[in-house]
């Protein structure tokens, strides 16, 4: 029997064929005139020779080892790993949407342009903004796009502002995006309640402040109750307020960034609006702005001209195109399907369910872990493993132990301002039974730390591969196949 650790090269035998294609009728081209010699292969690539059945079984075995939202609970805080409705996939695969090309003349893709226009309009309503671009292909690119508009706005006024304020509980992409956009970041500390320290904010806001980047609720899952005052402080200094939409799942139908005073917002369609998280994406990070920033939006913009939909690039102050074509179209289709399926009432119920689930799970787990913040949370919450750390068991160890029970661990060690942090987001799509089962396991692990810490420290016990040397994996990753390095050490599963 072929085992999981028998990699595809190891089961290769000369002469086996896994495909059958007709002979090519395309005329061969002499590559010598097209590419430098050092880029032309001298001999055929060393590829495994296996049958189609072996190939299918190999990749099926690999896929069965993956953990995904379709086969298990995925409580990653801040990532909103919720169920992706299959109707989204059906619509995205409709021929009129999946078999078109971005270079087609606009008159031949009116249906696709209408969908993009409608999605822009609906996202503007959902966020309380006046206009939206769908171009950015990820939340982080949406952040950068928004910050480039911030820069263009200030420059158009004849100002060069270099400072972007970022709370200490912010997503790591916030300071990174600000740096890439050419700004200097200044960290604003949280107060004892996990919220922006308004007094500290006032100390750092001045005529050099370009923007404050903030998400509400914040990364601790807490709602910034002084958001109106925060907005006023930034605006009085001439700065802009940027909303990181990673946590928008908590406010759908309840409030909007526009109502809170934000000028710019990005949304993660692959989080809040159920696009899949595959291979680091495919993402979509639309950006919405208030009317005074509309001239700076990326072009071309999808607009309605009478009964036709057109692509308009006639915006002289635009920051230009930020992505090829018109965004990650397939993800945009999925988000549009989700919004139209639920409607306003359904979207409101999404946030109500997400907040209810997070608070239910928080109350079940708080007696067994340290809770740095006791107030009602929104869509996610943080716990601390500092109590367990005193007994010699880290948050990382407990996360590894969760693997033995078939759960993906929650986000750990983030945000950085919570010691031994566990960041948990159950989302609205999970059942009470699932949350109770997860809570039971978390409680069991907390008790194991006290009664039998060894079983936690040595976890995972049931996975194919145990703990990797994370430092070596980061510094010396194996990025290509080498036969002498291909033997994966596989543990014998044990019952725990």
Number of C-alpha atoms within 10 A of each C-alpha: 4 11 9 14 14 14 16 16 16 15 15 16 12 8 9 13 14 14 9 7 5 5 6 7 6 6 6 7 8 8 12 10 8 9 10 9 11 7 9 11 9 8 6 6 7 7 9 18 19 21 17 14 9 17 18 13 13 18 12 11 13 11 11 10 12 8 15 17 15 10 11 12 23 25 25 21 27 25 21 28 24 26 20 21 14 10 13 21 17 11 17 21 15 10 9 12 17 14 8 12 11 12 8 9 10 15 11 11 18 14 15 19 21 17 18 24 20 16 23 25 17 17 23 23 17 21 29 23 23 20 24 28 29 27 28 29 25 23 26 24 22 28 31 25 28 32 27 22 24 24 22 20 22 17 12 11 8 9 14 16 20 19 23 28 26 24 24 19 23 22 22 14 15 22 22 17 21 24 17 12 19 16 22 17 22 17 16 22 19 17 12 10 13 22 24 24 17 17 12 14 21 14 9 17 23 17 16 16 24 29 29 26 25 25 26 25 24 26 27 28 28 22 20 18 12 13 18 13 13 21 19 14 17 23 20 12 16 18 25 24 26 26 28 30 28 27 26 27 29 27 25 21 20 12 15 20 24 21 12 19 21 27 27 31 31 31 29 29 27 28 27 25 25 23 28 23 19 10 7 8 15 16 26 30 29 30 33 32 27 18 11 11 20 18 19 22 26 26 22 19 23 22 17 15 9 7 6 13 21 21 15 12 14 11 16 10 16 20 19 15 17 18 15 11 13 22 21 20 20 20 24 28 22 27 26 24 22 21 18 14 13 13 11 14 10 16 23 18 17 22 23 20 19 23 25 20 23 23 20 14 20 24 12 15 18 16 10 18 19 20 21 18 18 14 13 15 21 26 32 33 28 30 24 23 24 19 17 22 15 9 11 14 20 19 20 19 21 26 22 22 24 21 17 19 16 15 20 19 21 22 20 24 17 21 22 14 15 22 18 23 25 27 25 27 29 32 30 22 14 17 11 12 9 13 19 14 11 20 16 14 16 21 18 12 22 22 14 15 23 13 10 12 19 13 17 23 17 13 21 24 22 18 19 15 15 15 11 8 8 10 9 10 10 9 8 9 10 12 6 8 9 10 10 6 9 15 12 12 10 13 12 10 13 10 6 10
